[in-house]
Amino acid sequence: MKRIPELSTTVVGSGPGILLAHGASGSVADNYGALIPVLAEGHTVVGPDYPGSGATPRAAAGLTLDELTDAVVASAVDAGVESFTLIGFSLGTTVAVRAAARHPERVRGLVLTAGFARADHQIDLSLGLWEHLLTRGDAEGFARMRTVNGFSVEFLNGLPAEQFAELLDPGPAGPPLGVVEQAALGRSADTREDLAGIAVPTLVIATTRDILVDPANSRYLADRIPGARYAEVDAGHVVMAERPAEWQELIEKFLVENGL
């Protein structure tokens, strides 16, 4: 029995390939919605949703990093994109690194934002709380916890009351169905042994006010991936909400400078 269903995939643009790997509890639209049209001006952009996110059905069993990575890579190949730069966010950075290790003939470059090689205690505690709340049906508690994890104190305190309330409202549909499996994968994934073998241009972007993924995790990636470039954005974990223009500029510059 196939453990991971076929991934619902967005494909737009034309030109060199870009493959997107989103974060746990997110989706391609959530994490990359504003970036996709910019990238698609000069690239073919492929954005698969993990099991239980977007329109992809929930996996029948738990997720493994190798199986999810292979499914993400297959979504690009099935779309006719044989090679690509892989842009990963949060959990998506583990997918991106593993893809470079398992499919080196396809990965031409990496962009790793708010990433980690292995969950530290802070990540493990936070994702464990996500699982705890959702397995007990507490969607409101999860929304509150994800908000605490996702944004810097400065960003939250600067929000109007209406926008702050929206972050805490789980909505009628509740969280994506696959969050429990995605959080569990985030707690178990380990790409430390993959890092030294990466041989493609790599940009590591740390989010310096990140409460969920401490920036030390990004520095670890940059220090151990040969030739990796390191950059910082003064933002919480959800950088695409807090500092979208700065994040986008770093990615675009990296792609241009490396002919990607």
Residue pairs with C-beta under 8 A, 6 or more apart in sequence:
1 60
3 59
3 60
3 61
3 64
3 67
4 51
4 59
4 63
4 67
4 68
4 71
5 51
5 56
5 57
5 58
5 59
5 60
6 56
6 71
7 48
7 49
7 50
7 51
7 56
7 71
7 72
7 74
7 75
8 48
8 49
8 54
8 55
8 56
9 46
9 47
9 48
9 49
9 75
9 78
9 79
10 28
10 29
10 36
10 45
10 46
10 47
10 48
11 44
11 45
11 46
11 47
11 79
11 81
12 36
12 37
12 40
12 44
12 45
13 39
13 40
13 41
13 42
13 43
13 44
13 45
14 43
14 44
15 42
15 43
15 44
16 42
16 43
16 44
16 84
16 85
16 108
16 260
17 43
17 44
17 46
17 76
17 81
17 82
17 83
17 84
17 85
17 108
18 39
18 43
18 44
18 45
18 46
18 84
18 85
18 86
18 87
19 46
19 47
19 48
19 72
19 73
19 75
19 76
19 81
19 84
19 85
19 86
19 87
19 99
20 28
20 31
20 32
20 36
20 45
20 46
20 47
20 48
20 86
20 87
20 88
20 92
21 72
21 86
21 87
21 88
21 89
21 91
21 92
21 93
21 95
21 96
21 99
22 28
22 30
22 31
22 32
22 47
22 49
22 50
22 53
22 89
22 90
22 91
22 92
23 31
23 89
23 90
23 91
23 92
23 114
24 90
24 91
24 127
24 130
24 179
24 182
24 183
24 185
24 186
25 53
25 130
25 146
25 175
25 176
25 179
25 182
25 183
26 53
26 89
26 90
26 176
27 49
27 50
27 53
27 54
27 176
28 36
28 47
28 48
28 49
28 53
28 54
29 54
31 89
31 92
31 240
32 47
32 87
32 89
32 240
34 240
34 244
34 248
35 240
35 244
35 247
35 248
35 251
36 45
36 47
38 248
38 252
39 45
39 251
43 255
44 79
44 81
46 75
46 76
46 79
46 81
46 84
48 56
48 71
48 72
48 75
48 76
49 55
49 56
50 56
50 63
50 68
50 72
50 178
50 182
51 57
51 58
51 59
51 63
51 68
51 178
51 181
52 58
52 59
52 176
52 177
52 178
52 179
52 181
52 182
53 176
53 177
53 178
53 182
54 176
56 178
58 177
58 178
58 181
59 178
59 181
62 181
62 184
62 185
63 178
63 181
63 182
63 184
63 185
64 185
65 94
65 95
65 98
65 185
65 188
65 189
65 190
65 191
66 98
66 102
68 95
68 185
69 95
69 98
69 99
69 102
69 103
70 102
72 95
72 99
73 99
73 102
73 103
73 106
76 82
76 84
76 106
77 106
82 106
83 105
83 106
83 107
83 108
84 106
84 107
84 108
85 107
85 108
85 109
85 110
85 111
85 255
85 260
86 95
86 96
86 99
86 100
86 107
86 109
86 110
86 111
87 96
87 110
87 111
87 113
87 251
88 94
88 95
88 96
88 97
88 110
88 111
88 112
88 113
88 115
89 113
89 114
89 115
89 240
90 113
90 114
90 115
90 116
90 186
90 212
90 213
90 237
91 182
91 185
91 186
91 189
92 115
93 112
93 113
93 114
93 115
93 116
93 221
94 115
94 116
94 117
94 186
94 189
94 191
96 107
96 110
96 111
96 112
96 115
97 110
97 112
97 115
97 117
97 191
97 194
97 195
97 198
97 221
98 189
98 191
98 194
99 106
99 107
100 107
100 110
100 194
100 198
100 200
101 191
101 194
101 197
101 198
104 199
104 200
107 200
108 200
108 201
108 260
109 200
109 201
109 202
109 203
109 254
109 255
109 258
109 260
110 198
110 200
110 201
110 202
110 203
110 225
111 202
111 203
111 205
111 251
111 254
112 202
112 203
112 204
112 205
112 218
112 221
113 205
113 207
113 239
113 247
114 205
114 206
114 207
114 210
114 212
114 213
114 218
114 237
114 239
115 204
115 213
115 217
115 218
115 221
116 123
116 213
116 217
116 218
116 220
116 221
117 190
117 191
117 192
117 195
117 217
117 220
117 221
117 224
118 189
118 190
118 191
118 192
119 127
119 186
119 187
119 188
119 189
120 214
120 216
120 217
122 211
122 212
122 213
122 214
123 186
123 187
123 212
123 213
123 217
124 187
126 145
126 149
126 212
127 183
127 184
127 186
127 187
128 183
128 187
129 145
130 142
130 145
130 146
130 179
130 180
130 183
131 180
131 183
131 184
133 139
133 141
133 142
133 145
134 142
134 175
134 179
134 180
134 183
135 180
139 170
139 174
139 175
140 168
140 170
142 170
142 175
142 179
143 167
143 168
143 169
143 170
143 175
144 168
146 175
147 156
147 167
147 168
148 211
149 211
149 212
149 237
150 211
150 212
150 236
150 237
150 238
150 241
151 167
151 211
151 236
151 237
151 238
151 241
151 242
152 209
152 210
152 211
152 235
152 236
152 242
153 209
154 209
155 209
155 235
155 236
155 241
155 242
156 164
156 167
159 167
176 182
192 224
195 221
195 224
195 225
196 224
196 225
196 226
198 225
198 226
198 228
199 226
201 227
201 229
201 254
201 258
201 260
202 225
202 227
202 228
202 229
203 228
203 229
203 231
203 250
203 251
203 254
204 218
204 219
204 221
204 222
204 225
204 228
204 229
204 230
204 231
205 218
205 231
205 232
205 233
205 239
205 247
205 250
205 251
206 215
206 218
206 219
206 230
206 231
206 232
206 233
207 213
207 215
207 218
207 232
207 233
207 235
207 236
207 237
207 239
208 215
208 232
208 233
208 234
208 235
209 234
209 235
209 236
210 235
210 236
210 237
211 236
211 237
212 237
213 237
215 232
218 230
219 230
221 228
222 228
222 229
222 230
229 254
231 250
233 239
233 243
233 246
233 247
233 250
234 243
235 242
235 243
235 246
235 247
236 242
239 247
240 247
254 260
